[in-house]
Amino acid sequence: SSVFICRANPFLCLISPQNPQTRAQIESLVKAGHVEELRRRLCSRMSFGTAGLRAAMGAGFARINDLTIIQSTQGMYKYLAKFFPDLGSRGLVVGYDTRAQETCGCSSERLARLTAAVMLCKDVPVYLFSTYVPTPFVPYAVKKLGAAAGIMVTASHNPKEDNGYKVYWNNGAQISSPHDKEILRCIEESVEPWPDSWNEKLPDSSALRSDPLQEICHLYMEELSSLCFHRELNSKTSLKFVHSSFHGVGHRYVQQAFKVFGFPQPIPVPEQKDPDPNFSTVSCPNPEEGESVLELSLRLAEKEGARVVVATDPDADRLAVAEQYDKCKWKVFTGNELAALLGWWMLYNWKETHPEFKKVYMLATTVSSKILQTIARTEGFHFEGKHISKVGGSLSSCVVMCVAAGFLCGSMVPDKDGVSAAVVVAEMAAYLENKNLTLNQQLKNIYENYGYHISKTSYVICNDPPTVKRIFSRLRNFGGENLYPILCGGYNIVQVRDATTGYDNNQPDQKSVLPVTKSSQMVTFTLQNGIVATLRTSGTEPKIKYYTEFCAPPGESDISSLEEELKRVTAALVEEFLEPDKNNLIPRSV
């Protein structure tokens, strides 16, 4: 059948005896005559971008499985060997989370061991963790051990069916372009597995394999103490904290972090404390979804008299925070609100101990709130609106606050880190409690001082890539060829910045100063009333995300009218530009 006439010898998926479960999936689809499903799985390959790989586990080149991980690692080896002449002495760090799927014989641990085997059979030293670790441990280990790169097998907060392959460069930051394109090219040239690539047991016998767990955990916790400013106060606080690890890796490491800061250990949510690849107590293992997925945490906090809840996602690189008020009500902070709080906190403590605080850098992604930029302009320190992979490697001596749907406090890890962020939030809450303030009250103080930054963030789901492409093509030709929209919600659009094509009508040459990311879609509109709105695709899920923000000047008191105006513009953005009914887009359900 022409279904199987695909590049990269797709018969490997069908006849390989190495994983009977994936072979059985293909055989079952062939027997049932599911030609289109076979075509989807076998006639296309996962895209490899700056976020690495992420897809459902299962048989086929479009999915995460033994073969596609081996092929990807062979491509990684080929590229690293060209780029690093000393790869044979520097080595590679490999970590993994607790994801697993019995139906395809796939687990993060197995995929990590196969990753290690590919490198070991080419005489490359591998620092393979002996058990699951938080994602930030991998980039931290890359820096501490001087490794050429790092690989973390994780799908973070994605649905249970998914897994992923996240790549870090020698500076500990996620890879950036053009590394991703070159790695993909090398993968496509390395599709025939080497004989020893299948040897999952090779890490057990190879002298080139070492386990960095104890050393890295010790160094991480030791360095984490540099972010602790009020240890004595922490040990005396009356506040109680609840922590959920969302069935992932975070429990033991967050417990250790609280101990480092002098806190009593946070109360774990028992149903979510231990790893569970089925994420059995939540519909979606993403604490950012808000109160609906934090229900067990909030009920436990009410029972235990704990006023603050911290929740790390399954690979512990992201953080959600909730605070109780009026006895039975909860404020679940948005990512942008936590950015404001953490930015204020880090700056406040840095200024207390460093007279030259203007050397501070704060970073935020282009879709994050502008609150950190506003604070930087007011206080006179540096701000970068770029991904940390672009600048993080050069800021090792500075305080860095990174917001990328997650948080980085200090410069320990040049990526999101939910473990350190969780305990830093706890110390901030304890300090404010001593001043008779809550986190929410301090957030209002920040906004009153620097101006309210009101934002909305959500998404729609689109499982059809051609539809996504059509939606963004329509935006780029809205009023004719190469003519973007000029109105949104009745307001004139005064600036358009397209990070996919590199267009920016606010620049003299109409070329964006931000990096071009052709592998994903992202368009930002600035309206005449000051609202900034962005539409972008997710790099890891079938989502079109939308972000809107209203930045008010300090002293603006009529916040409710600003919120209403932002709500109207956001609704217009979705209806006019995404056309959800026409395009069969699925609204957010949690």
KABELDA-V939921 format. One record per run of one state. SS is the DSSP state (hx for helix, st for strand, lp for the rest). FROM is the first residue (numbers start at 1). TO is the last residue. Records with the same first field share a line. If there is no record, write none. Layout:
SS=FROM-TO / FROM-TO
//
This chain:
lp=1-1 / 5-10 / 16-19 / 33-34 / 43-48 / 50-51 / 58-63 / 65-65 / 84-86 / 91-91 / 97-99 / 105-105 / 121-125 / 129-135 / 146-148 / 154-161 / 169-173 / 175-178 / 189-194 / 199-201 / 206-208 / 211-212 / 228-230 / 237-240 / 245-250 / 261-266 / 269-269 / 274-286 / 290-294 / 305-307 / 313-318 / 326-328 / 333-334 / 354-356 / 360-360 / 365-370 / 380-381 / 385-387 / 395-400 / 404-406 / 410-417 / 435-438 / 451-452 / 462-464 / 477-486 / 489-490 / 499-502 / 505-510 / 512-521 / 528-531 / 538-542 / 552-558 / 579-585 / 588-590
hx=2-4 / 11-15 / 20-32 / 35-42 / 66-83 / 87-90 / 102-104 / 108-120 / 136-145 / 179-188 / 195-198 / 202-205 / 213-227 / 231-236 / 251-260 / 270-273 / 287-289 / 295-304 / 335-353 / 357-359 / 371-379 / 388-394 / 418-434 / 439-450 / 465-476 / 559-578
st=49-49 / 52-57 / 64-64 / 92-96 / 100-101 / 106-107 / 126-128 / 149-153 / 162-168 / 174-174 / 209-210 / 241-244 / 267-268 / 308-312 / 319-325 / 329-332 / 361-364 / 382-384 / 401-403 / 407-409 / 453-461 / 487-488 / 491-498 / 503-504 / 511-511 / 522-527 / 532-537 / 543-551 / 586-587
//
